[in-house]
Each structure stands twice: as structure tokens, then as C-alpha cells.
Amino acid sequence: MIELKTPQEIEEMKPAGHFVGSILNELREKTKVGTNLLEIDEIVHKRIADRKGAQSCYVDYAPDFGTGPFAHYICISVNDAVLHGVPYDYTLKDGDLVSLDLAISVDGWVGDSAISFVVGKDKDPSDLRLIKSTEEALAAGIAEAIPGNRLGDISHAIGEVAAEYGYPVNLEFGGHGVGHIMHGDPHVPNDGKAHHGYKLRPGLVIAIEPWFMKTTDEIFQDQRDGWTLRSVDGSRGAHSEHTIAITENGPIVLTAREGDPLSKLYN
């Protein structure tokens, strides 16, 4: 069921979005060559423990698309992993492409966001191009999140960017409603038909999350942890995500980060 938020409830969601955005900014600075994935997970654990009213959305999370409870505080996907990456004892190497996906509840409201970047000095231009495509697709999707448009307008805008870059699009996982829970209705695919689907209304809060892989749209679940989704051909993936609220005056990016080009939409 799609639930619309009141203006007051959107205000109450802002602290969670700001908290998630601030942690991702911190992690971007601290994640370097030589950083262990478990160190990143522990930083998030400590930040949540130190924040009154904050709770992890991932610890003990056990949906049907995973195997057992997730049991960590952040999703970290590296190189050919693109979604739901389980932190493990791995030390990042020069040129690794890292995607961090973080969802936290603060005082009962959820913020959900993701970033991708390459660590070290050996940055493959094709990796940077892939990341840029997801960021541009995210911006394009957010621009369509206005009252009177359709859900398909958001999806179509994302898919158009992917097509311009020449990347295939997987439709199994995409954006979603956000509120008191991390994953709710509606589902927001990363491609679709313009002017089709649910009519966008003020009060709709959704996570928009383009994720693309270089040369395939097919994924498989890594059976070593039962969660991490990887490309079937070993090609790298990237992921960008924001939680946004649709208002009468346009979209508000609840998880915008300092230095983020979309920070002007944070209100």
C-alpha cells in the first residue's frame, strides 16, 4: 500500500536523511586503499550507537531476497558486486570500485542512500564513466518527481540515461517507498514508459536508485554469503541513491550530502 506523508511527517524524516548523508560523506573520506570492509562497518555501528533514536535498518533484516539476517550495518559492494554486498575481511586495493548503501532509522523514520567511488590513484576511466552515469540518472529521475507526473516518468528518465551511455538495465531491483520501514510501495524500476503508472502526489517519499553494470543486466547471488549480488560476466557495477519527498513545490532530497550537486534540493 502506498502511504503519503503529511508536511509535518516529511519534516520529521529530515533528521534521518541528514544523518545518513553525513555518514556517507564521512565514509567517502575515510575509505581508502588499505581500508578493510569490516572497519567501514564498525564506523557505521559506532555512529548509530552514539546517536539517540537511531537504529540500523540492516541488522537482523531478513527479506525473501536474502539468505538469513543481514547482520551488518551497511551494504558494501566492490567491483563486480553491485547490490547487497555483505562486509567481510577484505582490504581495498588501488583501483577498487566501491559502492556504499546505507539505511538508518532515526526516531522511527528511515533515510536510505548510496554512493559509488573508486579508491586510490589508478582510476579506470570506464569506472568513472559508469559512476557518472548513475549520478546523472539519479538527477534525471529526481527532476521528474513532481506532482502530476507518473511513476513511469521517473523510470523512463533513468532508463534514457542508461541508454545514452550504452548500459543495459536490470529491472529486478530498483527504488522503493520509504517511511517507517526501509522498503515499501511503490517499486520504482530503473526503466519504464513515460506517462504511465502511479500518478505522483505531494507526500510521496521514495528512494530512487539507479544501478548499472558495464556489459550485462544479469546478476547472481553469491552463495558464500547468500546476499551479495554480482554481475554474471564479472563486469563492474555502480549505484547511486537518494531518498526524496515529493512536495507541491517539487522534490526535496532528504539524504543530500555536503558537496553533492543535488544539495540545492535539500530543504
Number of C-alpha atoms within 10 A of each C-alpha: 7 13 14 17 19 13 13 9 13 22 13 16 27 23 19 24 28 19 24 30 26 15 17 21 16 13 17 18 9 13 19 19 16 13 15 17 22 18 17 20 19 15 17 22 17 11 14 21 13 10 11 10 13 19 20 21 22 18 14 13 15 13 11 7 10 16 15 14 14 23 15 21 27 28 25 26 27 27 20 23 28 29 25 22 24 24 24 14 9 13 13 19 16 14 18 21 26 27 28 26 24 23 25 26 25 24 15 15 23 27 31 29 26 26 23 28 23 24 20 16 9 11 15 12 9 11 22 15 14 23 25 18 26 27 25 17 29 26 22 20 25 28 14 23 27 23 18 14 18 21 25 24 27 31 29 24 24 31 24 18 23 24 13 9 15 12 19 17 23 18 14 10 15 18 23 19 24 25 25 15 15 19 18 18 16 19 17 22 24 30 24 20 15 15 15 15 14 14 14 20 19 20 20 25 30 28 30 31 28 33 31 26 31 22 17 18 16 16 20 13 20 15 10 7 16 17 21 25 22 25 24 16 15 15 15 24 28 33 28 26 27 29 29 29 29 24 21 11 9 16 23 24 25 31 31 27 23 13 9 12 11 18 15 13 16 17 11
